[in-house]
Amino acid sequence: MSNATSTDLYEVTMAQSYLSEGMTGSATFSLFVRNLPPDRGFLVCAGLESVLDFLSAYRVDADDVDVFASVMGRRPEDLAPLLGLEFTGEVRAVPEGRIVLAGEPLLEITAPLPQAQLVETYVLNQLNHQTAIASKCARCVLAADGHRVVDFSLRRTHGIEAGHRAARLGAMVGFAGTSNVAAAHAEGLSAVGTMAHSYIEAFGLEEDAFRAFTRSHPGPVTLLVDTYDTVTGVATAARVLRDLRLGPGCAIRLDSGDLGALAIQARTILDAAGLQETRIVASGGLDEFAVDSLVRSGAPIDTYAVGTRIGVSADAPYLDSAYKLVEYDGRPVMKLSSAKVTAPGRKQVFRRPGHADLIALIDEPAPPDGVPLLEPVMREGRRVSERTELETARQRFRADLATLPPGARSIWAPVAPKAELSGLLSSLAAHVRGYIQKNLITDAGEVI
């Protein structure tokens, strides 16, 4: 059984019907986010690499057909037309790391209709989740205002794979490291971490725990100081670090309480002990809102370790994303449902200064000040370029972020730029709408 079965049932039932009806013409589906979540002024496109891996390997085998038949209560022979189906289409997409806005296609797939339909669920799953997490991580980097941010999310993400994704996406937008060992190794990231409160509790005295830890790890260490009394813990850590002269790179970690006030006290104690180079790490339920408040207060915190609320994008755990048919067999199509109207036709998005983006038809010329966002990434079911390196995606993000309006970068009540529709796209939408209303719907709203 392959990943082809990682789909919703209706994708299979529709694909089976298309094949039975001989509907295998070229179809284009557009994936976009209708509206940004609250407190989002932008999104960071992510998940494309996972999608391309999936599409490159996509093939419905005999085991998959057996699974489809089993859940549908059908004989495998009934699903035989699906056997051997592969993805042979093309994909145009916004590269990972680029900033996108509401209504803009993140990706368009053009392929024979059954193929394009069957891959919908997996494609939505990957782009929806990873774009949501990357956008949350990006806001943490903005809130930190130059201070280090590291990923501590693995134990609270919705699965191990999601934890790996969170570590990679954090690094893509500027995180300095991750506690996730597997992700650090696989993605070439810095592994970071300290100790748990259980380690301190296992020893008779806090100082015994600190000294034992430094014996096992003679390089720069980070000591967790809030197991019992935080101020006492800082003083004990300062004494150990001063006595052992472990050099620069050492830190203490605050994980509870009033982090701003405690950081001030800790900095005073460390400086008095001659440990001006010892850093302060803060953790404990932090998100971009808490980080922003701490940074604005002037708290002497050097590194923010974010986890629980970031790895699941707690305040906006999903995106209002859609994967909609916009053209079939050369015919532009659109949906007219209330609040869910779609724009017909294959598209391109042009980035203009200040992110005054223009959503246009694919064959429209670029405006004088516009740069296309959607790029060809797959033809005939095969990648047309190498995998995107993290550093490349990171550079894209930095470049887009630098030109994003200040209101969109705001942590509190951001104002997102609005993409416009081109005149030609608007005209096509009006034409298709008129055709549907004239030819397919009666005055009573009934389908003819």
HUNORBEL-V838206 format. One record per residue. N is the residue number from 1. RES is the residue in one letter. SS is DSSP state (hx for helix, st for strand, lp for the rest). OMEGA is omega in degrees with one decimal (NA if undefined). Layout:
# HUNORBEL-V838206
N_RES_SS_OMEGA, N_RES_SS_OMEGA
This chain:
# HUNORBEL-V838206
1_M_lp_-177.0, 2_S_lp_176.7, 3_N_hx_178.0, 4_A_hx_179.7, 5_T_hx_175.4, 6_S_lp_-175.7, 7_T_lp_174.1, 8_D_lp_-175.8, 9_L_hx_-175.0, 10_Y_hx_173.9, 11_E_hx_-179.3, 12_V_hx_-178.9, 13_T_hx_177.6, 14_M_hx_-178.6, 15_A_hx_178.4, 16_Q_hx_179.5, 17_S_hx_178.1, 18_Y_hx_-178.6, 19_L_hx_178.9, 20_S_hx_-178.3, 21_E_lp_-178.9, 22_G_lp_-178.6, 23_M_lp_-177.9, 24_T_lp_178.1, 25_G_lp_-178.3, 26_S_st_179.3, 27_A_st_174.6, 28_T_st_174.4, 29_F_st_-179.5, 30_S_st_178.7, 31_L_st_-177.4, 32_F_st_175.8, 33_V_st_-175.6, 34_R_lp_-176.9, 35_N_lp_176.6, 36_L_lp_174.9, 37_P_lp_173.4, 38_P_lp_179.2, 39_D_lp_172.2, 40_R_lp_176.2, 41_G_lp_-178.9, 42_F_lp_172.2, 43_L_st_175.6, 44_V_st_-176.8, 45_C_lp_-179.4, 46_A_lp_178.7, 47_G_lp_-176.7, 48_L_hx_-178.8, 49_E_hx_177.1, 50_S_hx_179.0, 51_V_hx_-178.5, 52_L_hx_174.7, 53_D_hx_-179.3, 54_F_hx_-177.4, 55_L_hx_180.0, 56_S_hx_-176.6, 57_A_hx_-171.2, 58_Y_lp_174.9, 59_R_st_177.7, 60_V_lp_-179.1, 61_D_lp_-175.5, 62_A_hx_178.6, 63_D_hx_177.8, 64_D_hx_178.9, 65_V_hx_177.9, 66_D_hx_178.9, 67_V_hx_178.9, 68_F_hx_-178.4, 69_A_hx_-178.2, 70_S_hx_-176.4, 71_V_hx_179.3, 72_M_hx_-177.1, 73_G_lp_-178.1, 74_R_lp_174.3, 75_R_lp_177.8, 76_P_hx_-179.8, 77_E_hx_179.7, 78_D_hx_-178.7, 79_L_hx_-175.9, 80_A_hx_179.2, 81_P_hx_179.3, 82_L_hx_-174.4, 83_L_lp_177.6, 84_G_lp_-179.8, 85_L_lp_178.3, 86_E_st_176.0, 87_F_lp_-177.7, 88_T_lp_-173.0, 89_G_lp_177.4, 90_E_st_179.3, 91_V_st_168.6, 92_R_st_-172.3, 93_A_st_170.5, 94_V_st_-177.9, 95_P_lp_178.6, 96_E_lp_178.6, 97_G_lp_-179.6, 98_R_lp_178.3, 99_I_st_-179.7, 100_V_st_-176.1, 101_L_lp_179.4, 102_A_lp_176.2, 103_G_lp_-177.6, 104_E_lp_174.5, 105_P_st_171.3, 106_L_st_-174.1, 107_L_st_169.6, 108_E_st_179.5, 109_I_st_174.5, 110_T_st_-175.1, 111_A_st_171.1, 112_P_st_-170.1, 113_L_hx_-179.4, 114_P_hx_179.3, 115_Q_hx_-177.4, 116_A_hx_179.8, 117_Q_hx_-174.9, 118_L_hx_-175.2, 119_V_lp_-174.1, 120_E_hx_-171.9, 121_T_hx_-177.2, 122_Y_hx_-179.0, 123_V_hx_177.6, 124_L_hx_-178.5, 125_N_hx_-175.0, 126_Q_hx_-178.4, 127_L_hx_-179.6, 128_N_hx_-176.7, 129_H_hx_-172.5, 130_Q_hx_176.6, 131_T_hx_177.8, 132_A_hx_-177.9, 133_I_hx_179.8, 134_A_hx_-179.2, 135_S_hx_177.0, 136_K_hx_178.9, 137_C_hx_-179.4, 138_A_hx_179.4, 139_R_hx_176.1, 140_C_hx_177.6, 141_V_hx_177.4, 142_L_hx_-178.0, 143_A_hx_-176.8, 144_A_hx_172.3, 145_D_lp_176.5, 146_G_lp_175.5, 147_H_lp_-179.4, 148_R_st_172.3, 149_V_st_177.9, 150_V_st_-174.9, 151_D_st_175.6, 152_F_lp_-164.8, 153_S_lp_-166.7, 154_L_hx_-174.6, 155_R_hx_-177.7, 156_R_hx_178.1, 157_T_lp_-177.8, 158_H_lp_179.4, 159_G_lp_-178.3, 160_I_hx_179.2, 161_E_hx_178.5, 162_A_hx_177.2, 163_G_hx_177.5, 164_H_hx_179.0, 165_R_hx_-178.1, 166_A_hx_178.9, 167_A_hx_179.8, 168_R_hx_-177.0, 169_L_hx_174.8, 170_G_hx_178.3, 171_A_hx_-178.6, 172_M_hx_-177.9, 173_V_lp_171.2, 174_G_lp_175.2, 175_F_lp_-175.5, 176_A_lp_-179.0, 177_G_st_-180.0, 178_T_st_174.5, 179_S_lp_-174.6, 180_N_lp_-174.9, 181_V_hx_-177.8, 182_A_hx_179.9, 183_A_hx_178.9, 184_A_hx_-179.5, 185_H_hx_-175.4, 186_A_hx_-173.7, 187_E_hx_180.0, 188_G_lp_-177.8, 189_L_lp_174.5, 190_S_lp_176.1, 191_A_st_-176.8, 192_V_lp_177.8, 193_G_lp_-177.3, 194_T_lp_179.8, 195_M_lp_177.7, 196_A_lp_176.7, 197_H_hx_179.0, 198_S_hx_178.3, 199_Y_hx_179.1, 200_I_hx_-176.7, 201_E_hx_-178.8, 202_A_lp_179.1, 203_F_lp_179.5, 204_G_lp_-178.0, 205_L_lp_178.3, 206_E_hx_-179.1, 207_E_hx_176.9, 208_D_hx_179.9, 209_A_hx_-179.0, 210_F_hx_-177.4, 211_R_hx_178.1, 212_A_hx_-179.8, 213_F_hx_-179.4, 214_T_hx_175.9, 215_R_hx_179.2, 216_S_hx_-176.4, 217_H_lp_-173.0, 218_P_lp_179.3, 219_G_lp_177.0, 220_P_lp_-179.2, 221_V_lp_172.8, 222_T_st_-175.1, 223_L_st_179.3, 224_L_st_-166.0, 225_V_lp_-172.7, 226_D_lp_-179.5, 227_T_lp_-177.7, 228_Y_lp_175.9, 229_D_lp_-170.7, 230_T_hx_-178.3, 231_V_hx_176.4, 232_T_hx_179.2, 233_G_hx_178.1, 234_V_hx_-179.8, 235_A_hx_179.0, 236_T_hx_178.5, 237_A_hx_179.6, 238_A_hx_-179.8, 239_R_hx_-179.7, 240_V_hx_-179.0, 241_L_hx_178.6, 242_R_hx_-177.9, 243_D_hx_-174.2, 244_L_hx_177.6, 245_R_lp_-175.9, 246_L_lp_173.8, 247_G_lp_-177.0, 248_P_lp_179.3, 249_G_lp_179.1, 250_C_lp_-177.5, 251_A_st_167.8, 252_I_st_179.3, 253_R_st_173.7, 254_L_st_-172.9, 255_D_lp_-177.9, 256_S_lp_177.9, 257_G_lp_178.3, 258_D_lp_-171.5, 259_L_hx_179.8, 260_G_hx_-179.8, 261_A_hx_179.9, 262_L_hx_178.2, 263_A_hx_177.6, 264_I_hx_178.4, 265_Q_hx_-179.0, 266_A_hx_180.0, 267_R_hx_178.7, 268_T_hx_-179.4, 269_I_hx_-178.5, 270_L_hx_-179.7, 271_D_hx_179.4, 272_A_hx_178.6, 273_A_lp_179.9, 274_G_lp_-176.6, 275_L_lp_-178.1, 276_Q_lp_-178.5, 277_E_lp_178.0, 278_T_lp_-174.2, 279_R_st_176.2, 280_I_st_177.4, 281_V_st_178.0, 282_A_st_177.1, 283_S_lp_176.3, 284_G_lp_176.3, 285_G_lp_-177.4, 286_L_lp_168.1, 287_D_lp_-175.9, 288_E_hx_-179.9, 289_F_hx_178.5, 290_A_hx_179.4, 291_V_hx_179.5, 292_D_hx_179.9, 293_S_hx_-180.0, 294_L_hx_179.7, 295_V_hx_-179.3, 296_R_hx_179.7, 297_S_hx_-178.4, 298_G_lp_179.8, 299_A_lp_-177.7, 300_P_lp_179.2, 301_I_lp_-176.3, 302_D_lp_-175.8, 303_T_st_177.0, 304_Y_st_178.1, 305_A_st_-175.7, 306_V_st_-175.7, 307_G_lp_-169.6, 308_T_hx_-173.3, 309_R_hx_-177.5, 310_I_hx_-175.9, 311_G_hx_176.4, 312_V_lp_-175.4, 313_S_lp_-165.1, 314_A_lp_-176.7, 315_D_lp_179.2, 316_A_lp_-171.8, 317_P_lp_177.1, 318_Y_lp_175.7, 319_L_lp_177.2, 320_D_lp_-174.5, 321_S_st_-178.4, 322_A_st_177.9, 323_Y_st_-167.8, 324_K_st_174.5, 325_L_st_-179.6, 326_V_st_177.7, 327_E_st_174.5, 328_Y_st_176.8, 329_D_lp_178.4, 330_G_lp_-177.6, 331_R_st_177.7, 332_P_st_-179.7, 333_V_lp_178.4, 334_M_lp_177.3, 335_K_lp_-177.3, 336_L_lp_-178.4, 337_S_lp_-179.2, 338_S_lp_177.8, 339_A_lp_179.8, 340_K_lp_179.1, 341_V_lp_177.0, 342_T_lp_178.0, 343_A_lp_-175.9, 344_P_lp_171.3, 345_G_lp_174.8, 346_R_lp_-167.9, 347_K_st_169.0, 348_Q_st_175.7, 349_V_st_178.5, 350_F_st_176.7, 351_R_st_178.3, 352_R_lp_-177.0, 353_P_hx_-179.4, 354_G_hx_-178.7, 355_H_hx_172.8, 356_A_lp_-169.2, 357_D_lp_178.9, 358_L_st_175.2, 359_I_st_-172.9, 360_A_st_172.4, 361_L_st_-170.8, 362_I_lp_-175.5, 363_D_lp_176.5, 364_E_lp_175.3, 365_P_lp_179.1, 366_A_lp_172.3, 367_P_lp_-175.3, 368_P_lp_-177.0, 369_D_lp_-175.2, 370_G_lp_177.3, 371_V_st_-177.6, 372_P_st_178.6, 373_L_lp_-178.1, 374_L_st_-178.7, 375_E_st_174.2, 376_P_st_179.6, 377_V_st_179.5, 378_M_st_173.2, 379_R_st_179.8, 380_E_lp_175.6, 381_G_lp_-178.1, 382_R_st_176.2, 383_R_st_177.7, 384_V_lp_178.3, 385_S_lp_179.6, 386_E_lp_175.9, 387_R_lp_178.1, 388_T_lp_175.2, 389_E_lp_-179.9, 390_L_hx_-177.7, 391_E_hx_177.5, 392_T_hx_177.9, 393_A_hx_-180.0, 394_R_hx_178.6, 395_Q_hx_176.3, 396_R_hx_-179.3, 397_F_hx_-178.9, 398_R_hx_-178.9, 399_A_hx_179.4, 400_D_hx_-178.8, 401_L_hx_-177.4, 402_A_hx_-178.5, 403_T_lp_179.5, 404_L_lp_179.7, 405_P_lp_-178.8, 406_P_hx_-179.2, 407_G_hx_179.0, 408_A_hx_180.0, 409_R_hx_-175.7, 410_S_lp_176.6, 411_I_lp_-177.1, 412_W_lp_177.3, 413_A_lp_179.5, 414_P_lp_177.2, 415_V_lp_-176.0, 416_A_lp_172.1, 417_P_lp_180.0, 418_K_lp_175.2, 419_A_lp_178.1, 420_E_st_169.9, 421_L_st_177.2, 422_S_lp_178.4, 423_G_hx_-179.3, 424_L_hx_178.3, 425_L_hx_178.0, 426_S_hx_179.5, 427_S_hx_178.2, 428_L_hx_178.9, 429_A_hx_179.2, 430_A_hx_179.7, 431_H_hx_-179.1, 432_V_hx_177.4, 433_R_hx_179.8, 434_G_hx_179.4, 435_Y_hx_-179.2, 436_I_hx_-177.3, 437_Q_hx_-178.7, 438_K_hx_-169.7, 439_N_hx_-173.2, 440_L_lp_-175.5, 441_I_st_176.4, 442_T_lp_178.4, 443_D_lp_179.4, 444_A_lp_179.1, 445_G_lp_-179.8, 446_E_lp_176.3, 447_V_st_179.2, 448_I_lp_NA
